[in-house]
Amino acid sequence: MRGNQSNQDTFDDLREELRGALSPLGRPELRRDLWPLMLRRLEKPPVGVPWFDWTLLALTGAALVFFPVLIPALLYHL
């Protein structure tokens, strides 16, 4: 019986450490209201297409010109 009591104490200590490390799961409050930030973001003008998107498009076009056998594989993945 002594071994079982020792294990129970160990489990109780572990349970208390875990409870201390994790925050309660209730209904946590937000630090601030996110809706005004969303409205400001929606009012901003859209950002242009980044340069790496154009680079990827150019590389894909060049690969299709030089390796036309890749066209079915590209269409398959679309």
Jmol script that loads the backbone (N, CA, C; Angstrom):
load data "model"
ATOM      1  N   MET A   1       0.812  -1.191   0.000  1.00  0.00           N
ATOM      2  CA  MET A   1       0.000   0.000   0.000  1.00  0.00           C
ATOM      3  C   MET A   1       0.859   1.261   0.000  1.00  0.00           C
ATOM      4  N   ARG A   2       2.037   1.158   0.530  1.00  0.00           N
ATOM      5  CA  ARG A   2       2.888   2.340   0.630  1.00  0.00           C
ATOM      6  C   ARG A   2       3.251   2.855  -0.760  1.00  0.00           C
ATOM      7  N   GLY A   3       3.486   1.957  -1.718  1.00  0.00           N
ATOM      8  CA  GLY A   3       3.826   2.359  -3.076  1.00  0.00           C
ATOM      9  C   GLY A   3       2.677   3.092  -3.748  1.00  0.00           C
ATOM     10  N   ASN A   4       1.437   2.663  -3.521  1.00  0.00           N
ATOM     11  CA  ASN A   4       0.279   3.321  -4.114  1.00  0.00           C
ATOM     12  C   ASN A   4       0.114   4.740  -3.586  1.00  0.00           C
ATOM     13  N   GLN A   5       0.360   4.938  -2.303  1.00  0.00           N
ATOM     14  CA  GLN A   5       0.240   6.275  -1.729  1.00  0.00           C
ATOM     15  C   GLN A   5       1.298   7.202  -2.324  1.00  0.00           C
ATOM     16  N   SER A   6       2.495   6.687  -2.551  1.00  0.00           N
ATOM     17  CA  SER A   6       3.564   7.483  -3.135  1.00  0.00           C
ATOM     18  C   SER A   6       3.202   7.889  -4.567  1.00  0.00           C
ATOM     19  N   ASN A   7       2.636   6.947  -5.321  1.00  0.00           N
ATOM     20  CA  ASN A   7       2.207   7.255  -6.685  1.00  0.00           C
ATOM     21  C   ASN A   7       1.091   8.291  -6.688  1.00  0.00           C
ATOM     22  N   GLN A   8       0.164   8.173  -5.747  1.00  0.00           N
ATOM     23  CA  GLN A   8      -0.941   9.121  -5.662  1.00  0.00           C
ATOM     24  C   GLN A   8      -0.420  10.525  -5.352  1.00  0.00           C
ATOM     25  N   ASP A   9       0.549  10.620  -4.457  1.00  0.00           N
ATOM     26  CA  ASP A   9       1.144  11.920  -4.145  1.00  0.00           C
ATOM     27  C   ASP A   9       1.834  12.510  -5.377  1.00  0.00           C
ATOM     28  N   THR A  10       2.517  11.661  -6.117  1.00  0.00           N
ATOM     29  CA  THR A  10       3.204  12.113  -7.326  1.00  0.00           C
ATOM     30  C   THR A  10       2.186  12.626  -8.340  1.00  0.00           C
ATOM     31  N   PHE A  11       1.109  11.882  -8.528  1.00  0.00           N
ATOM     32  CA  PHE A  11       0.066  12.314  -9.469  1.00  0.00           C
ATOM     33  C   PHE A  11      -0.602  13.609  -9.008  1.00  0.00           C
ATOM     34  N   ASP A  12      -0.825  13.738  -7.705  1.00  0.00           N
ATOM     35  CA  ASP A  12      -1.415  14.975  -7.185  1.00  0.00           C
ATOM     36  C   ASP A  12      -0.486  16.164  -7.423  1.00  0.00           C
ATOM     37  N   ASP A  13       0.802  15.974  -7.204  1.00  0.00           N
ATOM     38  CA  ASP A  13       1.767  17.047  -7.449  1.00  0.00           C
ATOM     39  C   ASP A  13       1.793  17.417  -8.930  1.00  0.00           C
ATOM     40  N   LEU A  14       1.775  16.408  -9.796  1.00  0.00           N
ATOM     41  CA  LEU A  14       1.786  16.656 -11.228  1.00  0.00           C
ATOM     42  C   LEU A  14       0.519  17.381 -11.669  1.00  0.00           C
ATOM     43  N   ARG A  15      -0.625  16.985 -11.115  1.00  0.00           N
ATOM     44  CA  ARG A  15      -1.896  17.630 -11.444  1.00  0.00           C
ATOM     45  C   ARG A  15      -1.863  19.114 -11.055  1.00  0.00           C
ATOM     46  N   GLU A  16      -1.324  19.407  -9.887  1.00  0.00           N
ATOM     47  CA  GLU A  16      -1.245  20.799  -9.435  1.00  0.00           C
ATOM     48  C   GLU A  16      -0.296  21.622 -10.308  1.00  0.00           C
ATOM     49  N   GLU A  17       0.811  21.015 -10.731  1.00  0.00           N
ATOM     50  CA  GLU A  17       1.740  21.729 -11.611  1.00  0.00           C
ATOM     51  C   GLU A  17       1.092  22.021 -12.965  1.00  0.00           C
ATOM     52  N   LEU A  18       0.359  21.051 -13.495  1.00  0.00           N
ATOM     53  CA  LEU A  18      -0.321  21.266 -14.769  1.00  0.00           C
ATOM     54  C   LEU A  18      -1.400  22.334 -14.656  1.00  0.00           C
ATOM     55  N   ARG A  19      -2.141  22.326 -13.598  1.00  0.00           N
ATOM     56  CA  ARG A  19      -3.173  23.355 -13.402  1.00  0.00           C
ATOM     57  C   ARG A  19      -2.558  24.738 -13.286  1.00  0.00           C
ATOM     58  N   GLY A  20      -1.392  24.823 -12.676  1.00  0.00           N
ATOM     59  CA  GLY A  20      -0.722  26.107 -12.560  1.00  0.00           C
ATOM     60  C   GLY A  20      -0.150  26.594 -13.891  1.00  0.00           C
ATOM     61  N   ALA A  21       0.220  25.655 -14.770  1.00  0.00           N
ATOM     62  CA  ALA A  21       0.845  26.031 -16.039  1.00  0.00           C
ATOM     63  C   ALA A  21      -0.180  26.414 -17.101  1.00  0.00           C
ATOM     64  N   LEU A  22      -1.367  25.851 -17.034  1.00  0.00           N
ATOM     65  CA  LEU A  22      -2.386  26.115 -18.049  1.00  0.00           C
ATOM     66  C   LEU A  22      -3.379  27.148 -17.541  1.00  0.00           C
ATOM     67  N   SER A  23      -3.810  27.995 -18.470  1.00  0.00           N
ATOM     68  CA  SER A  23      -4.816  28.979 -18.091  1.00  0.00           C
ATOM     69  C   SER A  23      -6.194  28.327 -18.069  1.00  0.00           C
ATOM     70  N   PRO A  24      -7.136  28.861 -17.313  1.00  0.00           N
ATOM     71  CA  PRO A  24      -8.477  28.288 -17.279  1.00  0.00           C
ATOM     72  C   PRO A  24      -9.158  28.398 -18.639  1.00  0.00           C
ATOM     73  N   LEU A  25     -10.018  27.432 -18.945  1.00  0.00           N
ATOM     74  CA  LEU A  25     -10.657  27.364 -20.255  1.00  0.00           C
ATOM     75  C   LEU A  25     -11.980  28.100 -20.333  1.00  0.00           C
ATOM     76  N   GLY A  26     -12.342  28.845 -19.364  1.00  0.00           N
ATOM     77  CA  GLY A  26     -13.634  29.543 -19.368  1.00  0.00           C
ATOM     78  C   GLY A  26     -13.839  30.370 -20.623  1.00  0.00           C
ATOM     79  N   ARG A  27     -14.390  31.543 -20.491  1.00  0.00           N
ATOM     80  CA  ARG A  27     -14.573  32.452 -21.626  1.00  0.00           C
ATOM     81  C   ARG A  27     -13.552  33.565 -21.505  1.00  0.00           C
ATOM     82  N   PRO A  28     -12.391  33.387 -22.117  1.00  0.00           N
ATOM     83  CA  PRO A  28     -11.368  34.437 -21.982  1.00  0.00           C
ATOM     84  C   PRO A  28     -11.794  35.705 -22.710  1.00  0.00           C
ATOM     85  N   GLU A  29     -11.504  36.819 -22.136  1.00  0.00           N
ATOM     86  CA  GLU A  29     -11.851  38.106 -22.720  1.00  0.00           C
ATOM     87  C   GLU A  29     -10.745  38.538 -23.683  1.00  0.00           C
ATOM     88  N   LEU A  30     -11.148  39.188 -24.763  1.00  0.00           N
ATOM     89  CA  LEU A  30     -10.169  39.730 -25.683  1.00  0.00           C
ATOM     90  C   LEU A  30      -9.496  40.936 -25.063  1.00  0.00           C
ATOM     91  N   ARG A  31      -8.254  41.170 -25.464  1.00  0.00           N
ATOM     92  CA  ARG A  31      -7.536  42.315 -24.933  1.00  0.00           C
ATOM     93  C   ARG A  31      -8.081  43.625 -25.489  1.00  0.00           C
ATOM     94  N   ARG A  32      -8.643  43.575 -26.700  1.00  0.00           N
ATOM     95  CA  ARG A  32      -9.211  44.781 -27.303  1.00  0.00           C
ATOM     96  C   ARG A  32     -10.241  44.362 -28.337  1.00  0.00           C
ATOM     97  N   ASP A  33     -11.013  45.332 -28.793  1.00  0.00           N
ATOM     98  CA  ASP A  33     -12.027  45.087 -29.812  1.00  0.00           C
ATOM     99  C   ASP A  33     -11.348  45.040 -31.177  1.00  0.00           C
ATOM    100  N   LEU A  34     -11.551  43.968 -31.924  1.00  0.00           N
ATOM    101  CA  LEU A  34     -10.876  43.789 -33.198  1.00  0.00           C
ATOM    102  C   LEU A  34     -11.648  44.385 -34.376  1.00  0.00           C
ATOM    103  N   TRP A  35     -12.904  44.723 -34.194  1.00  0.00           N
ATOM    104  CA  TRP A  35     -13.713  45.193 -35.309  1.00  0.00           C
ATOM    105  C   TRP A  35     -13.215  46.517 -35.892  1.00  0.00           C
ATOM    106  N   PRO A  36     -12.841  47.526 -35.109  1.00  0.00           N
ATOM    107  CA  PRO A  36     -12.306  48.753 -35.719  1.00  0.00           C
ATOM    108  C   PRO A  36     -11.045  48.509 -36.551  1.00  0.00           C
ATOM    109  N   LEU A  37     -10.185  47.606 -36.095  1.00  0.00           N
ATOM    110  CA  LEU A  37      -8.991  47.281 -36.881  1.00  0.00           C
ATOM    111  C   LEU A  37      -9.374  46.640 -38.211  1.00  0.00           C
ATOM    112  N   MET A  38     -10.392  45.793 -38.195  1.00  0.00           N
ATOM    113  CA  MET A  38     -10.841  45.139 -39.425  1.00  0.00           C
ATOM    114  C   MET A  38     -11.422  46.164 -40.387  1.00  0.00           C
ATOM    115  N   LEU A  39     -12.195  47.100 -39.880  1.00  0.00           N
ATOM    116  CA  LEU A  39     -12.766  48.137 -40.742  1.00  0.00           C
ATOM    117  C   LEU A  39     -11.675  48.996 -41.380  1.00  0.00           C
ATOM    118  N   ARG A  40     -10.652  49.363 -40.597  1.00  0.00           N
ATOM    119  CA  ARG A  40      -9.543  50.144 -41.158  1.00  0.00           C
ATOM    120  C   ARG A  40      -8.810  49.360 -42.236  1.00  0.00           C
ATOM    121  N   ARG A  41      -8.641  48.075 -42.006  1.00  0.00           N
ATOM    122  CA  ARG A  41      -7.945  47.250 -42.993  1.00  0.00           C
ATOM    123  C   ARG A  41      -8.761  47.116 -44.280  1.00  0.00           C
ATOM    124  N   LEU A  42     -10.075  47.031 -44.158  1.00  0.00           N
ATOM    125  CA  LEU A  42     -10.926  46.926 -45.345  1.00  0.00           C
ATOM    126  C   LEU A  42     -10.953  48.236 -46.130  1.00  0.00           C
ATOM    127  N   GLU A  43     -10.764  49.368 -45.464  1.00  0.00           N
ATOM    128  CA  GLU A  43     -10.795  50.661 -46.137  1.00  0.00           C
ATOM    129  C   GLU A  43      -9.496  50.979 -46.869  1.00  0.00           C
ATOM    130  N   LYS A  44      -8.408  50.277 -46.528  1.00  0.00           N
ATOM    131  CA  LYS A  44      -7.128  50.521 -47.191  1.00  0.00           C
ATOM    132  C   LYS A  44      -7.204  50.077 -48.644  1.00  0.00           C
ATOM    133  N   PRO A  45      -6.480  50.771 -49.544  1.00  0.00           N
ATOM    134  CA  PRO A  45      -6.454  50.319 -50.932  1.00  0.00           C
ATOM    135  C   PRO A  45      -5.734  48.970 -51.035  1.00  0.00           C
ATOM    136  N   PRO A  46      -6.140  48.156 -51.983  1.00  0.00           N
ATOM    137  CA  PRO A  46      -5.500  46.837 -52.097  1.00  0.00           C
ATOM    138  C   PRO A  46      -4.031  46.977 -52.504  1.00  0.00           C
ATOM    139  N   VAL A  47      -3.246  46.053 -52.024  1.00  0.00           N
ATOM    140  CA  VAL A  47      -1.814  46.034 -52.321  1.00  0.00           C
ATOM    141  C   VAL A  47      -1.612  45.373 -53.677  1.00  0.00           C
ATOM    142  N   GLY A  48      -0.652  45.857 -54.450  1.00  0.00           N
ATOM    143  CA  GLY A  48      -0.359  45.280 -55.760  1.00  0.00           C
ATOM    144  C   GLY A  48       0.194  43.868 -55.645  1.00  0.00           C
ATOM    145  N   VAL A  49       0.368  43.240 -56.773  1.00  0.00           N
ATOM    146  CA  VAL A  49       0.897  41.878 -56.812  1.00  0.00           C
ATOM    147  C   VAL A  49       2.397  41.934 -56.528  1.00  0.00           C
ATOM    148  N   PRO A  50       2.898  41.144 -55.592  1.00  0.00           N
ATOM    149  CA  PRO A  50       4.328  41.159 -55.264  1.00  0.00           C
ATOM    150  C   PRO A  50       5.192  40.684 -56.439  1.00  0.00           C
ATOM    151  N   TRP A  51       6.441  41.127 -56.445  1.00  0.00           N
ATOM    152  CA  TRP A  51       7.349  40.808 -57.538  1.00  0.00           C
ATOM    153  C   TRP A  51       7.586  39.316 -57.688  1.00  0.00           C
ATOM    154  N   PHE A  52       7.580  38.554 -56.578  1.00  0.00           N
ATOM    155  CA  PHE A  52       7.860  37.119 -56.694  1.00  0.00           C
ATOM    156  C   PHE A  52       6.719  36.368 -57.355  1.00  0.00           C
ATOM    157  N   ASP A  53       5.503  36.891 -57.276  1.00  0.00           N
ATOM    158  CA  ASP A  53       4.401  36.268 -58.011  1.00  0.00           C
ATOM    159  C   ASP A  53       4.624  36.406 -59.516  1.00  0.00           C
ATOM    160  N   TRP A  54       5.067  37.587 -59.944  1.00  0.00           N
ATOM    161  CA  TRP A  54       5.368  37.779 -61.361  1.00  0.00           C
ATOM    162  C   TRP A  54       6.542  36.895 -61.789  1.00  0.00           C
ATOM    163  N   THR A  55       7.525  36.732 -60.903  1.00  0.00           N
ATOM    164  CA  THR A  55       8.673  35.871 -61.217  1.00  0.00           C
ATOM    165  C   THR A  55       8.227  34.422 -61.382  1.00  0.00           C
ATOM    166  N   LEU A  56       7.378  33.951 -60.492  1.00  0.00           N
ATOM    167  CA  LEU A  56       6.871  32.581 -60.612  1.00  0.00           C
ATOM    168  C   LEU A  56       6.065  32.389 -61.886  1.00  0.00           C
ATOM    169  N   LEU A  57       5.267  33.390 -62.238  1.00  0.00           N
ATOM    170  CA  LEU A  57       4.490  33.317 -63.466  1.00  0.00           C
ATOM    171  C   LEU A  57       5.410  33.268 -64.686  1.00  0.00           C
ATOM    172  N   ALA A  58       6.469  34.080 -64.691  1.00  0.00           N
ATOM    173  CA  ALA A  58       7.416  34.088 -65.806  1.00  0.00           C
ATOM    174  C   ALA A  58       8.160  32.756 -65.900  1.00  0.00           C
ATOM    175  N   LEU A  59       8.570  32.212 -64.762  1.00  0.00           N
ATOM    176  CA  LEU A  59       9.262  30.915 -64.772  1.00  0.00           C
ATOM    177  C   LEU A  59       8.344  29.798 -65.264  1.00  0.00           C
ATOM    178  N   THR A  60       7.094  29.835 -64.858  1.00  0.00           N
ATOM    179  CA  THR A  60       6.131  28.822 -65.321  1.00  0.00           C
ATOM    180  C   THR A  60       5.926  28.947 -66.825  1.00  0.00           C
ATOM    181  N   GLY A  61       5.789  30.172 -67.326  1.00  0.00           N
ATOM    182  CA  GLY A  61       5.629  30.376 -68.770  1.00  0.00           C
ATOM    183  C   GLY A  61       6.843  29.904 -69.538  1.00  0.00           C
ATOM    184  N   ALA A  62       8.045  30.210 -69.036  1.00  0.00           N
ATOM    185  CA  ALA A  62       9.272  29.767 -69.707  1.00  0.00           C
ATOM    186  C   ALA A  62       9.375  28.250 -69.695  1.00  0.00           C
ATOM    187  N   ALA A  63       9.015  27.633 -68.581  1.00  0.00           N
ATOM    188  CA  ALA A  63       9.075  26.169 -68.509  1.00  0.00           C
ATOM    189  C   ALA A  63       8.103  25.542 -69.501  1.00  0.00           C
ATOM    190  N   LEU A  64       6.925  26.147 -69.677  1.00  0.00           N
ATOM    191  CA  LEU A  64       5.951  25.596 -70.630  1.00  0.00           C
ATOM    192  C   LEU A  64       6.409  25.785 -72.073  1.00  0.00           C
ATOM    193  N   VAL A  65       7.141  26.866 -72.347  1.00  0.00           N
ATOM    194  CA  VAL A  65       7.651  27.095 -73.701  1.00  0.00           C
ATOM    195  C   VAL A  65       8.768  26.099 -74.015  1.00  0.00           C
ATOM    196  N   PHE A  66       9.683  25.907 -73.065  1.00  0.00           N
ATOM    197  CA  PHE A  66      10.827  25.040 -73.304  1.00  0.00           C
ATOM    198  C   PHE A  66      10.536  23.561 -73.063  1.00  0.00           C
ATOM    199  N   PHE A  67       9.553  23.256 -72.240  1.00  0.00           N
ATOM    200  CA  PHE A  67       9.191  21.877 -71.942  1.00  0.00           C
ATOM    201  C   PHE A  67       7.679  21.710 -72.075  1.00  0.00           C
ATOM    202  N   PRO A  68       7.162  21.657 -73.305  1.00  0.00           N
ATOM    203  CA  PRO A  68       5.707  21.575 -73.475  1.00  0.00           C
ATOM    204  C   PRO A  68       5.093  20.281 -72.934  1.00  0.00           C
ATOM    205  N   VAL A  69       5.924  19.301 -72.677  1.00  0.00           N
ATOM    206  CA  VAL A  69       5.403  18.053 -72.119  1.00  0.00           C
ATOM    207  C   VAL A  69       4.888  18.255 -70.683  1.00  0.00           C
ATOM    208  N   LEU A  70       5.247  19.385 -70.058  1.00  0.00           N
ATOM    209  CA  LEU A  70       4.785  19.679 -68.702  1.00  0.00           C
ATOM    210  C   LEU A  70       3.361  20.222 -68.649  1.00  0.00           C
ATOM    211  N   ILE A  71       2.794  20.577 -69.789  1.00  0.00           N
ATOM    212  CA  ILE A  71       1.454  21.179 -69.816  1.00  0.00           C
ATOM    213  C   ILE A  71       0.407  20.259 -69.183  1.00  0.00           C
ATOM    214  N   PRO A  72       0.352  18.962 -69.528  1.00  0.00           N
ATOM    215  CA  PRO A  72      -0.656  18.104 -68.870  1.00  0.00           C
ATOM    216  C   PRO A  72      -0.438  18.004 -67.342  1.00  0.00           C
ATOM    217  N   ALA A  73       0.819  17.986 -66.924  1.00  0.00           N
ATOM    218  CA  ALA A  73       1.082  17.912 -65.477  1.00  0.00           C
ATOM    219  C   ALA A  73       0.612  19.199 -64.779  1.00  0.00           C
ATOM    220  N   LEU A  74       0.859  20.345 -65.406  1.00  0.00           N
ATOM    221  CA  LEU A  74       0.405  21.599 -64.831  1.00  0.00           C
ATOM    222  C   LEU A  74      -1.119  21.657 -64.774  1.00  0.00           C
ATOM    223  N   LEU A  75      -1.767  21.238 -65.834  1.00  0.00           N
ATOM    224  CA  LEU A  75      -3.231  21.240 -65.850  1.00  0.00           C
ATOM    225  C   LEU A  75      -3.809  20.266 -64.823  1.00  0.00           C
ATOM    226  N   TYR A  76      -3.118  19.165 -64.612  1.00  0.00           N
ATOM    227  CA  TYR A  76      -3.572  18.190 -63.618  1.00  0.00           C
ATOM    228  C   TYR A  76      -3.555  18.801 -62.217  1.00  0.00           C
ATOM    229  N   HIS A  77      -2.545  19.608 -61.914  1.00  0.00           N
ATOM    230  CA  HIS A  77      -2.410  20.180 -60.588  1.00  0.00           C
ATOM    231  C   HIS A  77      -3.240  21.429 -60.373  1.00  0.00           C
ATOM    232  N   LEU A  78      -3.859  21.928 -61.403  1.00  0.00           N
ATOM    233  CA  LEU A  78      -4.741  23.078 -61.235  1.00  0.00           C
ATOM    234  C   LEU A  78      -6.063  22.540 -60.820  1.00  0.00           C
TER     235      LEU A  78
END
end "model"
wireframe off; spacefill off
backbone 0.3
color backbone group
